[in-house]
Structure formats: C-alpha cells, structure tokens
Amino acid sequence: MACDDAASPAAPMLSASSRPVKAEYQAQEHDASLDGSFAKVGSVVNSFAGAWIDEDGSLVIALASMADSTSARDAFLEERSRAYRFSEKVAAAEAAQLRAPWSRVKFVRVTYAFSDLQRWKIAMAPALISTEGVSSIDVDEVHNAISVGISSARSADAVLRIGREAGAPRGALRVIEEVAAVEARQSSNLWSRHRPLTGGFELGPSGCTITGSAYRVFEPLLVTNSHCTATNFSLDGQSISQGNGADTWGFEVIDPNRYSCGTLFNWKSCRRADVAAYNVSGVTQLPVDTLAFQVGLIARTTFPSSGLSQAAGSLAIDQTTPYWYIQAEAQSVLVGTGVHKVGRTTGWTYGTVTQTCVDRQSSLSTWIVCSDNTNMFGQGGDSGSPVFIVNNSVSVTFVGTLFAVVPGSPTAVMSNLGQMKQDLGNVRFF
C-alpha cells in the first residue's frame, strides 16, 4: 500500500495446517471490531450471519435459519449499543436514536452462519497472509462468504487449496482480483498553521492529515497514521510540526511495534491499526493563539463531494461554522453506513462503508488487520483524515482514521476506532 516501498519478496505457498507464529491472531485481533460483535451475537444465536444497512436505510439481518429472526434482532441491537460512547451533552433519547437509527428491519436467509465463516477464516488466515499475491481477507457478511483479494489470477488456486485444507466449502469462498492499496500520504505543499490543533488539517513534515486531538486519561494527544511518522510502526520519540517546520508541537509517545503473523516458515508482520499518537503537553503557543489544544474538533469546509462523483470537496474553511464537534464515538460501523472525512488534499468527502473488518496487506510489508473499506474519495496527503458520521448540522460521531486508497477504484480504507484503541489504549476524542 505504501508510496515507494519495494514489493515483498516472493513467498512459498504453505498449507493452512502450517502452525501460525502467534495464536494471538485467533483470540484478540478483532475483539473490539464489528466482527467481534457479530461473533458475540453468533454465540447467542447460532444461525446469525451478520448485518448491514441497505440502500433505503433499512437494517438487514442475515440468518441461516429464519426461525431465529426475533432473537437475532434483539441480541444484535443489544450488542450494537455497546459500540457507542457519548458526550454528557448528548441526551438519552438522542443517544438511542444514534445507536439504532433504522426505521425498518429486514431479514434475509443465507447458507452459512457467521461463526462458521469466522472459524474457516481463522484457520485459513496464517497461510493466506504468507501467500504471495494475497492482498486482503474478509469475512464478508453481505456476500455470506470469505472474500479473498488477490493481485494476480495465478494466486487463485493457492487460495482454493488453503480453503479446502481448512475445511471451508467452495461456496463459502469468494476470490476477487483487486489492485493493491497505497498509503494516502504526500510529502510537500504544507497547509497553513492552525490552532487549536484540529482534525483535517495538514501536519508536517509528512504532508499527511491530523486525525484529531484526544485524551488518554489526562494525557493530551494528537493522533495520525503510523506511516506518517518518522519510523513506521515503531516508537521513535521524534517531534512533529503543523504549519511550519520550526513550530514543533509534540513528540511521539504511542506507536506499537509490529508483531509476527503468518506461518512459522514465512513470517509476516501485522498491526491492529495504522495509527500513532504524539504527546502535546508542550505545544507551542504563540501570542496570536487563544487556545492551543482542544479535543472534539474537526475542520468543516464549505461543501462536500459524494463518493459517487469521485471528486474533491471544498478545502476552504466555512467561516460561519468552522468546526464539526465530536459528541459521540462508535467503535465499529455496519456496511451501508454513511460516513464523511476531511483531509488536507481532497477536503470534505463522503460515501458509505462497503466492507468491514478486512485484513489488508500494505506495501510497507505489514498487514493491517480488520480495516473498513469505504467509497469516499481520497488521494495522497489524506492519510490520517478523521472519519465520522454526521449527526446534525454541527455534531458528529467519530468512527476512525483513513489510511489508504486503492488506485483506480472508489475505495478509501480506514482503521476503525475499535482497532485504533487496541493500539492507542482507551483514548477519547471528545
């Protein structure tokens, strides 16, 4: 996925029975994700197969047995409510509506329960991660299959063989050719200095975008993508600036090392999210600054652009309403959810979530697990863009950070908040 990194060396194709380097993949990777929520519902209602939002805004619940429709709906809505956290400014009635905004619930019958698909995927994942040409892996609730992205048709036979060895039926596998994603970063043309530090503005020297300000307990943090830092996926303690190179405002304090994944004889590296954080307790405050640090702000520009048009939105700050205010957080979102982002290159754009919890290989020789695909428009420099749901004219729900785009495809990839918190700890963005 990255800018100028060389492709990974060719890897031998290993069977799904090859021992994974860490069982950590099976137990912990997706606990806070939408797949983690689906697994919990599936442990109560065995035939549950996932849920998403369709084009008319209805909630769709997939079941292997339609007799479980009522129990599946109740269990899913109860589990879904746990994905949200709200500011004290949000009233109980408004919070309830933000958690479950669907006026209608539909049920569709499918072949495979989510628990079965997830079990097969876990068995296949180490070998798939170590297989040349495999670029993404997803328990795909919309297609009721394990979707495996490949960069060459030559990899298809290996994927099918790994599926057979894991015990997955052929009908449960969906092999698709896709272009590899690239990190959406840029290295020049910095934007102007802005205080307080606000999501959507450019940071330097990477030319990426600020995700937002946050607190970890009482520690003030500024969050962006790890691939935008001096040393990718590793704590380096380096400083960073915003506005000009001399205006240093923070030092990196969170950027976990990659961990081993894949198979014993062909190790790969994984991260739960493409995210890092800087402590900004010593942020420079000039005489012109009334406030240097404030959580809960995202830059609001004058107009957005739809993912359908694949064009940039406005880069000009709305002088009447210059900010979106984060009043809620959601750890995960459903396919079909409408989402927005603000980035330093393509400004304010919006679209819908098209896939959830996709394990995706980056060209930095790292797999970012459980990422979400959207059809928002993004380009180089938009890495780190805050991703959010619009609640009303000023209030938003924060859901993640954009870190990659797929060239020639209407796909922008984000690390969702649940995965971000696994790397950052229990941060809050409001």
N, C-alpha and C positions, 0 to 999 in steps of 0.2 A: 504493500500500500504506500510506501514512502516515496520521497522525491527522487533521489539519485542513487539509492542503495542498490547494490548488485543483487541479482536473483539468488535465492538459496541454492546450494549445491543439490544435485540430483540425489534422491533418497531411495533406497531399496524398498520394495513393496512388501510389507510384513503382514502376517495374518492377524485377525482380531484377537486371537488367543495369546499373542505376544504380551508379556507382562508389562503393564503401564509403569512408568517411572514412579508415579505417585498416585495412591488411591484417593488423594485429596480431590482430584477431578470429580470423582463419583459423589463424594459426600458434601462438598462445600461450594462448588463453583457457582451454582445458580440458586442458592437458598433464598436470597433476597429478591430474586427476579420474578418475572411473570411465570416462567416455567416452574419455579419453586412454589408459587401459589397454585398453579394447576396441579402439581404433584400432591399438595396437601388436600385439595378438593378431591382428587382421584383416590386418595387413601380413605375417604369417607364414602364417596360414590364411585364404585369401581368402573362404571361404564362412561364416566366423564371423559371427554376428549378435547376440551379446550373451548375458548370463547373469543369472539371478536365483534366489531361493530360493522354493520353493512352500510351500503351507500345511502340508505334512507334514515340512518341514525339508530336503527334498532340493534339491540344486543342479541347476538346469535350464540346459542349454546349447543355444542356438538356432543352427541351421545351415541354410544354403541347399543344402548337399549333405551327406547323412548319411554319405557315404564318408569324411568328414574328422573323424569323431567322436573317434577316439583322439588324433590330432594336436591337435585343438582343445582337448580336455580338458587335455592335458599343457601346451600353450602357455599356456592360461588360468591354470592353477594356478601355473605358474612366474611369470607376470606378477603374479598376485594377491599372491604372497608379498612383493613389493616395496612394497606399500602399507602395511606394518606396521613399527613400531619398538617395541622392548620395553625395559623397565627391566632392569637387570642382575639384579634379584630374580626375574625370570621364567625358569624352567628351559627348556631347549631343547625338551623333549617337550611342555611346556605351550604354548610359543610355536607349535609346529607345529599343535597342536590348535586354538588360537585363530585361526590363519590359515585353516585348512580344516576346519571342524567338521562337514562334511556326511558322513553315513553312506552316502548314495546319490547317484549322478549320473544324471540323465535327459537325453535328447536329444530335441529337437523340430525338425521341419522347417518352415522358413518361406520366404517368397518372396524377400526382399531381404537381402543381406549388409549388415553394419554399415557397411562402408566406403562403399557406395553411398548409404545413408541419410545418413551424415555429409556426404558430398560435396554432396548436394542441399540439406541443411540449411545448409551454409556458403554456398552460392550464394544461398539464399533469405533468410538472416538479416538482412542490411543493410536490404532492402526491408521485411521484416516488422517490424523494430524501428521503422521510420519510418512504419508504417501505423496510422492511428487505429483503436482498438478491439482491437488485438492485445495480449494481456497475458502470454503465455508461449509458449516454443518449446522442443521437446524431441525428441531422437532417442529414441523410446520403444521400448526393447528388448522389453518384454512384448507390445506390440501390433504390433511389427515395422512401425513407421510413424513419420513425423514428426508428432507431435501439436502442434497449434497451438491455444492457448486464445484465445478471443475473448469480449469483453464484450457484443457485440451481433451478432445473426444477420446484420446488414447488412454485416459485415466478411467474411463467408464467401466471397463472390465474389472479393474482392480477394486473399484467401489462395490460392484455387484458381488465379487468374490468375498470381500470382507463382510458384506451383509449376510451372505449365505452362512459363513462361518460363525457369525453372531446369532444365527437362528432367526433372522428377520425375513419375513415373506417378501417375495419380489414386489408384490403390490404395495408394500409399506415403504419402498424406496423410490425416490424421485431424484434423478440425476439431471442436472441442468448445466449447460455451458454458460460461463459468466466471465466478464472482464474483471481482473483484479482491481480492488480499490486502492486509492493512493491517499496519503495524509493530505488534508486540505490546508497546507501551510505555504507561506511565501516569505521571502527574505528581504524585502525592500518596501519603500513608499509608506513609511510610518505615518499614522494619523496624529492629530494634534493632542496635546496633553489635556486630560480631563480629571477633575476632582469633584465629588468623591469618586474613588475607583469604582467603575461601573461595568457590568456585563455588556458585551457587544462592542466595546472599544478595543483598538489595537494595542498590543503590548510589544515591547522590543527586548532584544534585537531580533527575535524570531519572525516578526511580522504576522504572528497569529492573533487570536482574539481572546479577550478576557471572558471566562465563563461567568464569574461573579465573585462577590465578597461573601465570606461565610465565617461562622464561629465554630471552633471545636472546643467545647466548654467555654472558657473565656479567652481563648487564643484567637486573635484576628487573622484570617487567612484570605489570600487571593488565589483563586483556582483557575487552572487552564489545563491543556493537554500535556502529558508527559513528553510527547515527541516534539513539543515546542521548547523544551528546556535544554540546557547546555549539554547534559548527558541523558540520553533517552532511557527511560525505565530503570533509573538508578539515582539514588540520592547523591547530589553533588554539592549542595550548600551554596551554589552560585547565586549571585544577585540578578535582578531583572529590573527593567525600567518601563515607563509608559510616558510617551510624549516626546522625550529626547534621551539620548544615551547617557547624559550626565545626571538625570533625575532618577536615581536609584530609589526604589521603594520597598524592596523585600528580598528575602533570602530563602531559598528552597529548604523546606523542613519535612515534606512528605513526598516521597516518590519511591514506592517499594521496588525491590529487586524482582526481576522475573523469576519464575520457578520452573522446574523441569516438568515436561509433559510429553506425550507421545509414547513411544515404545522403548524398551530397555536398550535396544541396539541402534536406535535412531532418535536420540533425544531432541526435543524441541523446547522452545521457551514459551511461556504463557503469562499473561497478566489478566486480571479481572476487569480492569478498565484502563483506558488511555487518559490518565489524569494525574496531576501533581498539584502541590499547594506551596505557597510562599507565606512566611510569617511577615506581616506588615506593621508590626507594633512600632517600628522605627520609620514609618513612612514620612518622606519629606513633605513638609507643609510650608508653602511659600506665603508671603503676605497677601496674595490675591485669593488664597484658599480660605473659605469659610468652614469647610469640612473635608477631611482627607479620606476618611473611611466610614462607610455606612452599608450595612447588609441590606439585601432585598431590592436592589435596583438593577434594572435592565434598560439600556438605552432604547427609546422609542423614536422611530423615524416617521417621516410624513406619510408614507404609504407602503403597503406590502405588494409582493408579487406571488402569484399562485404557482404551485409545483407543476400545474398543467401547462403553464407558459414557458417554464424553464428559463426564466429571465430574472435579472437582478431587481430587487426592490429599492426603495429610497435609501440613500446614505445620509440625507440631511436630517438633523435632529428637529423634531417637532417642538417649536418654541413655546407653544401653548401647553402641551403635555409632553415634557421631555423624557419621562420615565414610565416604564411598566413597574408595578410594585408586586413583588413576590409575596403572596399571602398564604400559600399552601405548597406542599411538596407531595409528589407521588413517586414511589419507588419504582413502579413499573406501569406500563400503559398497554392497552389492547390494540391489536391490528384494527385499523379503521379509525383510530383516534386522530382528531385534527390537532396538529402541532405547528408551532412557529419557531423561528430562530432569528437572531440578529447577529450579523457577522461583519467584519471590517471590509470585506471585499464585495459581497452581494447584498449587504444590508438586510432588510426585513423581508423574509420569505416564509411561505407556509405550505403545508401539504398534509399528508396523512401517513400514519405508520403502516408499513406494508409487510414487515416480518418482525418477529420478536425473538429475542434470545438466540441470536445466530453467533456461533463461534466462527471468527473470521481471521484469516491469516493476513498479516501486514507484511509489507516489503522490508520492514525493519527486522525480519526474521523472528517475529513474535506473533503468537496467536492472541487476539483479544477476545475473551470468551463472553458469550451472552450479550452481544450488541444488538441494537434495534435498527432496522432499515426504514427509511422514510423516502417519500418522493419530493421533499423540499429541494430547492435549488441551492447549490453551494459551489464554491470554487476555492483555489489556492488563497490562503490567508484567513479562511473562515474556520479553521481548526480552533476549537475552544468555544465556539459560539454557544451561548445558552439556548437550550431548547425548552419550550414551555407551552402550556395550554392557556388560551385566553379565557378568563372567567367573565370579565365585563370590560368596560372601556379603559380601566386603569389597573385592574387586578389580574394576576396570572398565577398558575400553578407550575412550579419548576419541576422538570422531569429528566433532564440530562444535559450532556455536552456533545456537540458534533465533533467528530474527529477524522472523518474520511469521506471521500466521494468516489463514485465509480465512473470513470471517464466514458463518455458516450452513452450513459444510462441515467435515467432520472432517479438516482439513488444517492442519498446522503446518509451516512452511518453515524449513529450516536451511541455513547456509553450511557445507559440509563442510571438513574440516581441510586437504585439498589446496588448496582455493581460499583459505582463510584464510592459508596460508603464502605464497601468491603476493603477498598484500598486507602481511603482517607480517614476512616473512623466515623464516629457519629457526628458529622458536621450538620449544620443547619444554615439555610440560605435566606432566612427571614428573621 
